[in-house]
Amino acid sequence: MEALVIHAPGDLRVEEVPTPAIGSNQLRVRVRAGGICGSDLHYFQHGGFGTVRIQEPMVLGHEVAGMIEEAGPGAIGFAPGERIAISPSRPCGLCRYCQQGLQNHCLDMRYYGSAMRTPHVQGAFRQEIVVETHQAHRLADTVSDGEGAMAEPLSVALHAVRRAGPLLGKRVLVTGCGPIGAMLVIAARRAGATQIVVTDMGAHPLRKALQVGADEAINVAEQPDGLARFTADKGHFDVLFEASGNERALRGAFDALRPRGIIVQVGLGGEMTLPINTIVAKEFDLRGAFRFHEEFATAVELLNKGLVDVKPLISATMPYRDAGRAFALAADRSQAMKVLLSFD
């Protein structure tokens, strides 16, 4: 079968790779759709991010959906022909964090398309993949393969919202409106937020954030002081979701966040220098949000029941053999939010 293999920055190839033999409690799946994530772009453009760098050829991709072709021994309840979204998260289940229910902090995590460990964990941008049954989540007939692939970024947003605590009746600010920022709008609204304001430096992502439910969008490139009116009386917002990974975005939101406001840092970027005096004086609660675990099943259920709509965030679907053009489009924030690859 064919797969998309990254060798070095800009060197993404379609190559033949073997399909592993199917074992107990496993499924052989024909991949049908895959979403290009920010981490995939970092590998393609820069060879990695932070200290994580490609050391060997690696199949990219972790946002995928497909159709079961074969069910192995013990794979009870699954049958060929069923469509599924595939969770890319494969915690060991044995380490102390897994035993505490913190599987996203597993000490032996194998996450598709990741160079965080060596040998690298090969990804899911391939025509066929063998998965564990616990990774498979059935898709309703009303949900497309592309929407199923969006379950992974939706899971990231759902986990971040869980980290924030109850949002019922809360006023929320989201900084950075890429796919994750837009998913945070969807998740926060579903959790009961009554006001959601978003900021970004691009017109296109702001339009999409409004389309999926934001109340107001502020282009900080055109309005650098756009949050000023929310700073009266020590701030307005109860919760800040920072999705850009940019220090200026995070610091710029502090004045608009009320005392004892909650900051959930979702975006990953370089190291930041923060105004600790402000954090102390306003008693902010700074929390990180990393990946997800049980939220994947929730994401698929929300999609299956039509309780969320991610379709406005799908910008294009392109053949995997045209990956170079697809990755270029995915990197263009003036035109694209989520670009999908078709493996049919």
DABELMO-V590438 format. One record per residue. N is the residue number from 1. RES is the residue in three letters. SS is DSSP state (helix for helix, strand for strand, loop for the rest). PSI is psi in radians with two decimals (none if undefined). NEAR is the number of other C-alpha atoms within 12 Angstrom. Layout:
{{N | RES | SS | PSI | NEAR} {N | RES | SS | PSI | NEAR}}
This chain:
{{1 | MET | loop | 2.88 | 18} {2 | GLU | strand | 2.63 | 24} {3 | ALA | strand | 2.82 | 35} {4 | LEU | strand | 1.98 | 41} {5 | VAL | strand | 2.18 | 37} {6 | ILE | strand | 2.29 | 39} {7 | HIS | strand | -0.58 | 26} {8 | ALA | strand | 2.96 | 23} {9 | PRO | loop | 2.21 | 25} {10 | GLY | loop | -0.08 | 22} {11 | ASP | strand | 1.43 | 25} {12 | LEU | strand | 2.12 | 33} {13 | ARG | strand | 2.59 | 27} {14 | VAL | strand | 2.04 | 27} {15 | GLU | strand | 2.73 | 23} {16 | GLU | strand | 2.25 | 16} {17 | VAL | loop | 2.66 | 23} {18 | PRO | loop | 2.63 | 16} {19 | THR | loop | 2.15 | 21} {20 | PRO | loop | 2.68 | 16} {21 | ALA | loop | 2.49 | 17} {22 | ILE | loop | 2.42 | 23} {23 | GLY | loop | -2.91 | 18} {24 | SER | loop | 2.46 | 18} {25 | ASN | loop | 0.57 | 22} {26 | GLN | strand | 2.82 | 29} {27 | LEU | strand | 2.41 | 42} {28 | ARG | strand | 2.16 | 38} {29 | VAL | strand | 2.37 | 41} {30 | ARG | strand | 1.94 | 37} {31 | VAL | strand | 2.32 | 42} {32 | ARG | strand | -0.55 | 38} {33 | ALA | strand | 2.52 | 43} {34 | GLY | strand | 2.38 | 51} {35 | GLY | strand | 2.39 | 50} {36 | ILE | loop | 2.05 | 49} {37 | CYS | loop | 2.89 | 37} {38 | GLY | helix | -0.63 | 36} {39 | SER | helix | -0.65 | 35} {40 | ASP | helix | -0.73 | 42} {41 | LEU | helix | -0.70 | 33} {42 | HIS | helix | -0.73 | 32} {43 | TYR | helix | -0.73 | 38} {44 | PHE | helix | -0.73 | 38} {45 | GLN | helix | -0.68 | 25} {46 | HIS | helix | -0.08 | 23} {47 | GLY | loop | 0.13 | 29} {48 | GLY | strand | -2.85 | 30} {49 | PHE | strand | 2.54 | 24} {50 | GLY | loop | -2.27 | 17} {51 | THR | loop | -0.07 | 16} {52 | VAL | strand | 2.12 | 18} {53 | ARG | strand | 2.56 | 28} {54 | ILE | loop | 2.17 | 36} {55 | GLN | loop | -0.22 | 22} {56 | GLU | loop | 2.81 | 25} {57 | PRO | loop | 2.42 | 32} {58 | MET | strand | 2.32 | 41} {59 | VAL | strand | 2.25 | 40} {60 | LEU | loop | 3.03 | 50} {61 | GLY | loop | 2.35 | 47} {62 | HIS | loop | 0.01 | 43} {63 | GLU | strand | 1.60 | 47} {64 | VAL | strand | 2.74 | 50} {65 | ALA | strand | 2.71 | 49} {66 | GLY | strand | -2.87 | 45} {67 | MET | strand | 2.35 | 37} {68 | ILE | strand | 2.25 | 36} {69 | GLU | strand | -0.53 | 26} {70 | GLU | strand | 2.42 | 30} {71 | ALA | strand | 2.21 | 30} {72 | GLY | loop | 3.07 | 25} {73 | PRO | loop | 2.35 | 18} {74 | GLY | loop | -0.09 | 17} {75 | ALA | loop | 1.17 | 24} {76 | ILE | loop | 2.39 | 18} {77 | GLY | loop | -0.03 | 19} {78 | PHE | loop | 2.55 | 29} {79 | ALA | loop | 2.61 | 24} {80 | PRO | loop | 2.48 | 21} {81 | GLY | loop | -0.26 | 19} {82 | GLU | loop | 2.45 | 26} {83 | ARG | strand | 2.42 | 38} {84 | ILE | strand | 2.66 | 46} {85 | ALA | strand | 2.50 | 50} {86 | ILE | strand | 2.10 | 52} {87 | SER | loop | 2.25 | 46} {88 | PRO | loop | -0.04 | 44} {89 | SER | strand | 2.14 | 39} {90 | ARG | strand | 1.31 | 34} {91 | PRO | loop | 2.78 | 31} {92 | CYS | loop | -0.50 | 21} {93 | GLY | loop | -0.08 | 23} {94 | LEU | loop | -0.50 | 18} {95 | CYS | loop | 2.98 | 18} {96 | ARG | helix | -0.54 | 17} {97 | TYR | helix | -0.71 | 18} {98 | CYS | helix | -0.72 | 21} {99 | GLN | helix | -0.40 | 16} {100 | GLN | loop | 0.04 | 13} {101 | GLY | loop | 0.30 | 18} {102 | LEU | loop | 0.99 | 24} {103 | GLN | helix | -0.45 | 28} {104 | ASN | helix | -0.16 | 33} {105 | HIS | helix | 0.35 | 27} {106 | CYS | loop | 2.40 | 26} {107 | LEU | loop | -0.23 | 21} {108 | ASP | loop | 0.72 | 22} {109 | MET | loop | 2.41 | 30} {110 | ARG | strand | 1.85 | 28} {111 | TYR | strand | 2.21 | 37} {112 | TYR | loop | 2.41 | 36} {113 | GLY | loop | 0.75 | 44} {114 | SER | strand | 2.29 | 38} {115 | ALA | loop | 0.28 | 35} {116 | MET | loop | -0.32 | 27} {117 | ARG | loop | 2.76 | 22} {118 | THR | loop | 2.26 | 19} {119 | PRO | loop | 2.60 | 17} {120 | HIS | loop | 2.71 | 25} {121 | VAL | strand | 2.01 | 29} {122 | GLN | loop | 2.54 | 35} {123 | GLY | loop | -2.92 | 40} {124 | ALA | loop | 0.13 | 47} {125 | PHE | loop | 1.35 | 51} {126 | ARG | strand | 2.83 | 44} {127 | GLN | loop | -0.58 | 39} {128 | GLU | strand | 2.58 | 35} {129 | ILE | strand | 2.56 | 42} {130 | VAL | strand | 2.18 | 37} {131 | VAL | strand | 2.82 | 43} {132 | GLU | strand | 2.65 | 30} {133 | THR | helix | -0.53 | 33} {134 | HIS | helix | -0.21 | 28} {135 | GLN | helix | -0.22 | 35} {136 | ALA | strand | 2.25 | 41} {137 | HIS | strand | 2.05 | 38} {138 | ARG | strand | 2.48 | 38} {139 | LEU | loop | 2.43 | 34} {140 | ALA | loop | 2.74 | 21} {141 | ASP | loop | -0.42 | 17} {142 | THR | loop | -0.14 | 17} {143 | VAL | loop | 2.20 | 30} {144 | SER | loop | 2.88 | 33} {145 | ASP | helix | -0.70 | 40} {146 | GLY | helix | -0.75 | 41} {147 | GLU | helix | -0.66 | 45} {148 | GLY | helix | -0.67 | 47} {149 | ALA | helix | -0.41 | 51} {150 | MET | loop | -0.06 | 49} {151 | ALA | helix | -0.56 | 52} {152 | GLU | helix | -0.96 | 46} {153 | PRO | helix | -0.55 | 47} {154 | LEU | helix | -0.64 | 44} {155 | SER | helix | -0.68 | 42} {156 | VAL | helix | -0.78 | 43} {157 | ALA | helix | -0.73 | 45} {158 | LEU | helix | -0.67 | 43} {159 | HIS | helix | -0.72 | 38} {160 | ALA | helix | -0.72 | 43} {161 | VAL | helix | -0.68 | 46} {162 | ARG | helix | -0.68 | 32} {163 | ARG | helix | -0.48 | 29} {164 | ALA | helix | -0.39 | 34} {165 | GLY | loop | -2.97 | 26} {166 | PRO | loop | 2.31 | 22} {167 | LEU | loop | 0.04 | 33} {168 | LEU | loop | 2.09 | 22} {169 | GLY | loop | 0.13 | 19} {170 | LYS | loop | 2.71 | 29} {171 | ARG | strand | 2.16 | 35} {172 | VAL | strand | 2.41 | 47} {173 | LEU | strand | 2.29 | 52} {174 | VAL | strand | 2.10 | 57} {175 | THR | strand | 2.13 | 50} {176 | GLY | loop | 1.96 | 45} {177 | CYS | loop | 0.71 | 48} {178 | GLY | loop | -2.92 | 45} {179 | PRO | helix | -0.73 | 47} {180 | ILE | helix | -0.74 | 46} {181 | GLY | helix | -0.74 | 49} {182 | ALA | helix | -0.68 | 51} {183 | MET | helix | -0.58 | 49} {184 | LEU | helix | -0.63 | 52} {185 | VAL | helix | -0.83 | 54} {186 | ILE | helix | -0.83 | 45} {187 | ALA | helix | -0.71 | 45} {188 | ALA | helix | -0.70 | 45} {189 | ARG | helix | -0.74 | 36} {190 | ARG | helix | -0.52 | 32} {191 | ALA | loop | -0.06 | 29} {192 | GLY | loop | 0.13 | 21} {193 | ALA | loop | 2.35 | 32} {194 | THR | loop | -0.36 | 24} {195 | GLN | strand | 2.26 | 29} {196 | ILE | strand | 2.05 | 41} {197 | VAL | strand | 2.41 | 43} {198 | VAL | strand | 2.62 | 50} {199 | THR | strand | 2.63 | 47} {200 | ASP | strand | 3.00 | 44} {201 | MET | loop | 0.04 | 28} {202 | GLY | loop | 2.46 | 29} {203 | ALA | helix | -0.70 | 27} {204 | HIS | helix | -0.89 | 29} {205 | PRO | helix | -0.57 | 40} {206 | LEU | helix | -0.70 | 39} {207 | ARG | helix | -0.72 | 31} {208 | LYS | helix | -0.64 | 40} {209 | ALA | helix | -0.69 | 41} {210 | LEU | helix | -0.65 | 30} {211 | GLN | helix | -0.55 | 24} {212 | VAL | loop | 0.13 | 33} {213 | GLY | loop | -0.03 | 33} {214 | ALA | loop | 2.55 | 36} {215 | ASP | loop | -0.58 | 27} {216 | GLU | strand | 2.50 | 27} {217 | ALA | strand | 2.30 | 36} {218 | ILE | strand | 2.11 | 34} {219 | ASN | strand | 1.80 | 27} {220 | VAL | loop | -0.21 | 25} {221 | ALA | loop | -0.64 | 15} {222 | GLU | loop | -0.49 | 14} {223 | GLN | loop | 1.37 | 17} {224 | PRO | loop | -0.50 | 18} {225 | ASP | loop | 0.46 | 19} {226 | GLY | loop | -0.39 | 24} {227 | LEU | loop | -0.01 | 32} {228 | ALA | helix | -0.67 | 21} {229 | ARG | helix | -0.17 | 19} {230 | PHE | helix | 0.14 | 24} {231 | THR | loop | -0.13 | 20} {232 | ALA | helix | 2.58 | 15} {233 | ASP | helix | 0.74 | 15} {234 | LYS | helix | 0.23 | 23} {235 | GLY | loop | 2.83 | 27} {236 | HIS | loop | -0.69 | 30} {237 | PHE | strand | 2.53 | 38} {238 | ASP | strand | -0.62 | 38} {239 | VAL | strand | 2.38 | 47} {240 | LEU | strand | 2.19 | 55} {241 | PHE | strand | 1.97 | 53} {242 | GLU | strand | 1.93 | 47} {243 | ALA | loop | 0.05 | 40} {244 | SER | loop | -0.43 | 35} {245 | GLY | loop | 0.29 | 29} {246 | ASN | loop | 2.23 | 25} {247 | GLU | helix | -0.70 | 24} {248 | ARG | helix | -0.64 | 25} {249 | ALA | helix | -0.74 | 36} {250 | LEU | helix | -0.89 | 36} {251 | ARG | helix | -0.63 | 26} {252 | GLY | helix | -0.32 | 29} {253 | ALA | helix | -0.20 | 47} {254 | PHE | helix | -0.72 | 44} {255 | ASP | helix | -0.41 | 33} {256 | ALA | helix | -0.07 | 38} {257 | LEU | strand | 2.26 | 40} {258 | ARG | strand | 2.82 | 32} {259 | PRO | strand | 2.48 | 26} {260 | ARG | strand | 0.39 | 24} {261 | GLY | strand | 2.77 | 36} {262 | ILE | strand | 2.25 | 38} {263 | ILE | strand | 2.15 | 40} {264 | VAL | strand | 1.94 | 37} {265 | GLN | strand | 1.98 | 41} {266 | VAL | loop | -0.73 | 40} {267 | GLY | loop | 2.48 | 38} {268 | LEU | loop | 2.24 | 26} {269 | GLY | loop | -2.56 | 23} {270 | GLY | loop | 3.12 | 14} {271 | GLU | loop | 2.60 | 14} {272 | MET | loop | 2.62 | 17} {273 | THR | loop | 2.09 | 12} {274 | LEU | loop | 2.62 | 19} {275 | PRO | loop | 1.51 | 19} {276 | ILE | helix | -0.61 | 16} {277 | ASN | helix | -0.70 | 12} {278 | THR | helix | -0.75 | 23} {279 | ILE | helix | -0.72 | 24} {280 | VAL | helix | -0.85 | 16} {281 | ALA | helix | -0.61 | 17} {282 | LYS | loop | 0.07 | 24} {283 | GLU | loop | 0.79 | 19} {284 | PHE | loop | 2.64 | 29} {285 | ASP | strand | 1.87 | 28} {286 | LEU | strand | 2.11 | 28} {287 | ARG | strand | 2.52 | 24} {288 | GLY | strand | 2.79 | 26} {289 | ALA | loop | 2.06 | 32} {290 | PHE | loop | 2.05 | 28} {291 | ARG | loop | -2.35 | 38} {292 | PHE | loop | 3.05 | 37} {293 | HIS | loop | -1.51 | 38} {294 | GLU | loop | -0.28 | 29} {295 | GLU | helix | -0.35 | 31} {296 | PHE | helix | -0.76 | 36} {297 | ALA | helix | -0.67 | 31} {298 | THR | helix | -0.73 | 29} {299 | ALA | helix | -0.79 | 41} {300 | VAL | helix | -0.69 | 42} {301 | GLU | helix | -0.74 | 25} {302 | LEU | helix | -0.72 | 28} {303 | LEU | helix | -0.80 | 36} {304 | ASN | helix | -0.61 | 28} {305 | LYS | loop | 0.01 | 16} {306 | GLY | loop | 0.44 | 20} {307 | LEU | loop | -0.26 | 18} {308 | VAL | loop | 2.71 | 32} {309 | ASP | loop | 1.92 | 32} {310 | VAL | loop | -0.04 | 40} {311 | LYS | helix | -0.65 | 31} {312 | PRO | helix | -0.30 | 28} {313 | LEU | helix | -0.14 | 42} {314 | ILE | strand | 1.94 | 35} {315 | SER | strand | -0.63 | 30} {316 | ALA | strand | 2.70 | 27} {317 | THR | strand | 2.16 | 34} {318 | MET | strand | 2.66 | 29} {319 | PRO | strand | 2.50 | 26} {320 | TYR | helix | -0.46 | 36} {321 | ARG | helix | -0.19 | 25} {322 | ASP | helix | 0.67 | 21} {323 | ALA | helix | -0.61 | 36} {324 | GLY | helix | -0.81 | 28} {325 | ARG | helix | -0.64 | 22} {326 | ALA | helix | -0.74 | 33} {327 | PHE | helix | -0.64 | 40} {328 | ALA | helix | -0.72 | 26} {329 | LEU | helix | -0.74 | 25} {330 | ALA | helix | -0.51 | 36} {331 | ALA | loop | -0.17 | 27} {332 | ASP | loop | 1.67 | 21} {333 | ARG | loop | -0.22 | 27} {334 | SER | loop | -0.23 | 22} {335 | GLN | loop | -0.47 | 24} {336 | ALA | loop | 2.54 | 32} {337 | MET | loop | -1.33 | 42} {338 | LYS | strand | 2.13 | 45} {339 | VAL | strand | 2.25 | 44} {340 | LEU | strand | 2.59 | 42} {341 | LEU | strand | 2.37 | 46} {342 | SER | strand | 2.29 | 34} {343 | PHE | loop | 0.20 | 35} {344 | ASP | loop | none | 23}}
